[in-house]
Amino acid sequence: MIDTHYFYKKMSKGNILLSFKGNIEPKLLSSILDIMEKKLTNINEPSKIKKKIYNVLVECLQNLYHHIGSTSVIDVNQEKLEENEKSAIFMVGKDDDCYKIFTGNQIPTDDVEGLKLKIDKVNTLNKTDLKSYYQDILNNGEMSLKGGGGLGLIDIARKSGNKLNYSFQKLDDEISFFTLEIKISLN
Amino acid sequence: METLRIEGSSKTPDVNFDPEKGVVEIKGRSIPENSIEFYKPLIDWLNEYSEKPQTSTEVNIQLEYFNTSSSKCILDLFKKMEQINEADNSNIKINWYYESDDEDMLEAGEDYDAIIKIPFKMIELEDED
């Protein structure tokens, strides 16, 4: 489980580089990436780490952008969804030995099992296996209209070099809340 | 046929495809939300070039960042080059540039090298820091 309270405390100490809650729109994504890039140039870390953070952030935000408000959401709760479907949260924070990126968004409860399986599979693979898996999906996977064709999570796992932490919180039969925590180690 | 030149932006790379010189260059970052749209003219250009290519073609890829949405499109470019190379229409050389500390970018080049039947030349660039 992800200890959000721990991060809340960290945030109060000023270890959060960026946090955001709201609608994910392309223009906003660009602004966020610009801000983050500027912030990263000012932090005292090797460019290798900065690049990793930026890369993973791009992938996470575009994941959110592509998957939020997907049409598979059932319309029984239309009203509630319209209000929240494009809304997400994310944070970039620094811990003692790593950077962490959190994302949180609503997904259809029906999609929980599939996503869980996908992350669990990625988490069972070591560096070499992740590389082969990535190459396999890159070469043989179907290109979705959204573009990535399922490479996003694999890429995030590869660049992070750590297991992906996640949680699903069922809000009701239709909607669940998905939190993903990505850790980028400093050494 | 005409040279394809696209100036880079904060989300898309500099593109310079020169049919006279037989040089194909992509430099910068490739992180658009919709990469298919961006890469379509590049693929179209290569299709046209494949009909009457130079005897040798040099491909220079120097990316700072690219997203997974672009990775498939970049693979499509390389597959097109592979076809041109295999048809003996042009001897294709691929140079993959990466900054010395950027293992992720080196690995990305190795991913394509593993899939594409043209050997990649990995070229390390001096660290910017």
Interface residues (C-beta under 8 A of the other chain):
Chain A: P26 L29 S30 L33 D34 P46 S47 K48 K51 K52 Y54 N55 V58 E59 Q62 Y65 H66 K131 Y134 Q135 L138 N139 G141 M143 L145 K146 G147 G148 G149 L151 G152 D155 R158 K159
Chain B: S10 K11 I31 E33 N34 S35 I36 E64 Y65 N67 T68 S69 S70 S71 K72 L75 E99 D101 D102 E103 D104 E107 D111 A114 I115 D127 E128 D129
